Each structure stands twice: as C-alpha cells, then as structure tokens.
Amino acid sequence: MTLHNNIYIRRPTISDSEELNEFFKTVIVDTFSKEGLSHLHEEIKSEIESKKNYLKSDLESNGENRYFLIAIDESKDCIIGSIEYGPSSSLINACTNGELKDFVEIGTVFVLPEYQRQGIGTKLLKNMVLTLKRSGKEKICLDSGYSNAQKVWKKKFGIPQYVLRNYWGNGTDHMIWIVNIND
C-alpha cells in the first residue's frame, strides 16, 4: 500500500461541487463497469443523482444533515476520494426491521480508479471515524451491494451482521455491517 505524502483530507466547499459531481460520475460508472453492471443505465444515473443530493444536503446544512470529507491530491490539485455520513438509509432500515434507524451510516466511500489500493480510502475512513468519535458516536453502520467493496469491508470489519442473499439478483448479495468505532 502506497500512501502519497501529498494527499490531504478536508471538508468540501461550494466551489468543489462541480468537480465532486464529475468525480461521482467517474467513480460510479467505473464501479458499475467493474461489477459487470454497466448496462444498468437508470441505476447508474440514480446513484449519481443520489450522491449529488447528499453533497447538496451537506453544503446547505453545513454538515448537519450529511457530512462529507474529501481527499485531495495536492500535486495535481484534484479531488481523488470521498466519504460521507448521514442517517441510515431506507434500505438499511427496511432490511434490519428498523434496528439501525438511529445509527449513523458511512457511505459514499469512493476513490478515483487510478488511486485505488493506495490507502486513500483507509485514510478517509480513519479521518471520518475520528470526526464521529469527537461527536460522541460509538457505533456506525455501512452497507454494500458491490462485490469488490464487500471484500474490502470484510477485510476491515469482518463478517457482516446482515447478509441479504440474492438481493440484487441471483448470486448478488447485499451486506450490512455494524461497527463499534471505539475498538
């Protein structure tokens, strides 16, 4: 794992919106392609719009409704990663019978393809966990239907507490983790 010294983490500003929205599009299209789902045009479009709305919610509420951190490659002056937290999603709430409705959900953990597997996502996650600890949170949840992301989360957090078999179709599960951030 190579972590570049010229990478720093910060909160986004309104002036980052256009670049972040392009970043979301790039990463989501790439993710769907790697998952063999590039034919799901409406789902891709919906996922991109969802992330744009999350960002808008963060910026309009000054981090109260959603809270983003972004990774910047200082040498290229560009956004290379993102992470956010907010209320647990309706999907998580439905799949857990509301058990996690009061949890904070970590989401929008994206890294540009050319920067993946270099520790950027880990650095974003560590910064977000510190932010959440400072705000008094003890447990968080996160979920994924992407098989590549599931491998990463399993490595970091172990076996998910919920596995929804064939949720996205035959052989495509959805997984939900509960993580004690004080460990």
N, C-alpha and C positions, 0 to 999 in steps of 0.2 A: 504494500500500500504506500503510495507516494502522496504526501500532503504538501502542496505548494506553500511556500512561505508568503507568497503574495496574495493569498486568499484571506479575505476578512468577511465577517458576518455583521450585518446591520439591519435595522428596520427599513422597510421601503418608504418612499415618499411619493407624492402625487406625480412628480416628474419621472418616476420609474414605471408608471402604469403602462405606457405603450410598449416599452421593452419587455416588461414582465408578461404582458398579454401575448406577445410574439414568442417569448420563452415557453409559456404554457402550451401554445400550439405546437411548437417544435418537439417538446418532450412528450406530449400526449400522442401525437401522430407516430413518433418513434416507438413509444411503448406499445401502442396497439399493433404496430407492424411486427415488433419482436414477439408479441403474443400470438401472432397469426390472425389478428382481428382487423386488419386494415380495411376490410370490406364493410365494416360497421360504421358507415359514414355518419349516420344520425347520432349514434352513441358517442363518436369522437367529437362531433360538434357540441353535443350536450355536455360532455366532460369539460371541454374548453370553456364554454359559457359558465359552467358551474364555478370554475376556478377564477374567472374574471369577476364574477359576482362576489366570491369570497374576498378577493382583493379589494373590491369596491367597498364592501362592508367594513373591512379593516380600516381603510383610509377615511371613510366617512365617520366612523365611530372612534377614531384614534386608538384602535386596538382593543376596544371594549367588546365588540361582537365577534370579531375574528382577529387573530394576531399572527402576522407574518414575520419571518426573518428571511433574509436573502443572503446568498453567498456571492461575493464579487471577486472576480479576478482583476486585481489592481493593475497588473501589467497590460491587460487588454481593455480595462475599464468596461467590463461587461458582466451581466448577471449570469451566473453559471449554476445556481441552485436555489431552492426554496423549501420552506417548511412552514406550516401554519397550525394553529389550534383553534378550536371553537367548540360549540356544543356538539355532543354526539349526534351523528346523523340519524335520519329517519330509518335508514336501512339497519343500522346497528340497533336502534331501539326496537324495531319490528322483530329482528332476528333473535333478540335476547329477552323478548317479552317485557321490555322496559327496564330491565335490570340495570342497564348502563345509562339511563336517561339523564342522570345528574353528573356523569363523567365528562371530562374534557377529552376530546378526540384529537389526536395528532393526525394531520393529513397533509396533502399537497407536498409530499417529500419528493422533490424532483431534482435531478441533476442532468445537465446537458450531456448527451451521449459521449462526447469526446472527453468528458471529465469524470465519467463513471468509474467506479472501482479504484478511486484515488483518495478515499477518506473524506470527501466533501460532505456526503450525506451524514456520516458519523459526526462530523464537526457541527453541522446544523442541528442534529438531534441533541448532542451534548449541550449546545447553547440553549435550545428550547427547554430542555429538562431543567437547566439552571434557572431559567426565567419562571417556569412553572413552580419550582420549589420555593423561589422567593415570594411567589404569590400565595403560598400555603397549600398547594396541591400535593397530594400524596400518591394518588393513583391516576392513571390515564388509560385510555383505550385507543386502539388503532385497528384498522381492518384493511384487507386487500383481497381482490379477486384476481390480481395479476400473479401468475406463477413465479416470475422472476423476483418480484418484490416479496412474495411469500417465503422464498428461500432465504432472503436477507433477514426478514423479520424472525424466522425460525432460528437462524444462527444467533441473532442478538437477544431474542426474548424466549426462545424455547417453543414448546408445543402450544398452539393457540388454545384458548379456553373454549372457543366455539369453532366448529368446522361444519359448514353448511355444504354437504355433499351435492355435487352436480348443480349448484345454484345457478351457474351461468351456462349450463348445458352439460351434456354427458362428459364426465371427466374433468370438469372445470369447477373447482370448489371455491367457496368464499370463506375467509378465515378472519377471526376477531381475537385480538389479544387484550388482556388486562395486565397492565404493568405497574408494579409498585416502584415509583421513582426514587424512593428513599433507600432502596437496596444498594 
